[in-house]
Amino acid sequence: MTRLLLTLALLTTPALAQGFGPLDPTPPEGITVPQIIEKMGQQESAFAAARLDYVFTQDVKFNTISDDTGRPDGEYHQITDISMDNAGHRLEHVTFAPQNTIEKVIMTENDFKDIEKKLPFVLTAPEIPQYNLTYLGRQHVDDLDTYVFDCAPKTLVKGQRYFQGKVWVDTQDNEIVLINGLTVPQDTRVGHEDLSPPYTTYYQQIDGKYWFPTYTKAEGILHFAAQHGALSQDVHVKTVVRYTDYKRFHTNVTIHYNGEDIPNATPTPLKPPPPQ
C-alpha cells in the first residue's frame, strides 16, 4: 500500500507543525544509530539509482513578493518533462515557460543547480562521510514513525554545494521522507550575493517502494547590503517545486531493493497532495 506524507507546511518549528508529534530524544530500540545511518545510505543509493529509471514532470515557480500587498510582483515559471530516449539518456523538454517577470533579483546558476540537485536531496552511501549526522530522536509525522537527524557538512569544499538542516528517516524503509534546511555555503559578499531561502522537501512512496521527492517549498527574506550609495534591500522570495506523474521507463535495468531484484513494473503515475 502506498504511504503518504500529508503535512505540507513550511517547518519553522517542526514539533509544533500540523501532523507532527513530540520529539522523543530516547535512543532507538533494537538498532544502533550507526546501523540506521548505514541502512539509510544503502537505501538512498538504491533509490537514487531507481529514480534515474523514471520519467516525471517538474513544475518550478519562483516569485518575489511585494512588501505592500503580500502578493507576487514578479514570477519565473517553467514546466519541464523529464524523459528518456531509447538509449536511456535523460531528456528535458520545456512544455510551459511564460515570460520571466522577476526584476528584484537575478536567478543564478546555483539556483538552477539547487533545483535539480539539492531541493530533491538524496543522501547516498558515498555522500554520508561528507556530513555530520546527529541523532535527535524519534518523531511521529502523519502516519509515519521517523528518526530525526541533524545534518551538516563536515567541510565546505570550494565549488561544492551542501544541505544543512534536519532530515526525517522512515523507521520502516530507512529512507528520507522529509527534509528542512538550507543549501550552503551562501555568498554574502557585498555586490556578489548569491542567496537562497530555507526550504522543505516532502517525499512520497511511488510504486509501493520508492520514496521520491514530490513537493518543495522555499520561502524567506534575502538581504542585499548597500553599495555605491544605494540603500540595502530585503527581498521576500518564494519557490514551489512540484514533481509529478512519476512513471517507470521500460528498460532492461534491474533495481536492487533490500537485497532483492525488482523487475520493471507497470508505471503508476501518482501526484502529491495539494499544500495545506
Summary of the structure (lengths in Angstrom):
residues: 276
radius of gyration: 19.4
end to end distance: 23.1
largest distance: 63.9
contacts: 774
relative contact order: 0.20
helix: 13%
strand: 43%
